[in-house]
Amino acid sequence: MIDKTSDPLEAIKIAIRREQEAHDFYKEHADLFENEATKKMFMFLAVEEMKHKIKLQDELDKNYLYEM
C-alpha cells in the first residue's frame, strides 16, 4: 500500500507493477470475448494502461533516477 510515508521510488515501482497488472487483465479479457465491440473496448483499456506504465517508467528513468 502506498501512503504519505512511502518511499517515492517504491511508490513509483508499485504503480508501474499495477499498470502492468491492469494491462494484463484487460488483454486477457479481450481475448475471452468474440463480440468485436467488447473485445475492442478491452483492448483500448489495455493500451491505455500500457501508456500509463510507460509514462511512469519514463518519469522514473528521466527524473527520479537521474537525481540519485
Residue pairs with C-beta under 8 A, 6 or more apart in sequence:
2 11
2 14
2 15
8 64
9 60
9 64
12 56
12 59
12 60
12 64
13 60
15 56
16 53
16 56
16 57
16 60
19 49
19 50
19 52
19 53
19 56
20 49
20 53
22 45
22 49
23 46
23 49
23 50
23 53
26 42
26 43
26 45
26 46
26 49
27 42
27 43
27 46
29 42
30 38
30 39
30 40
30 42
30 43
30 46
31 39
33 39
33 42
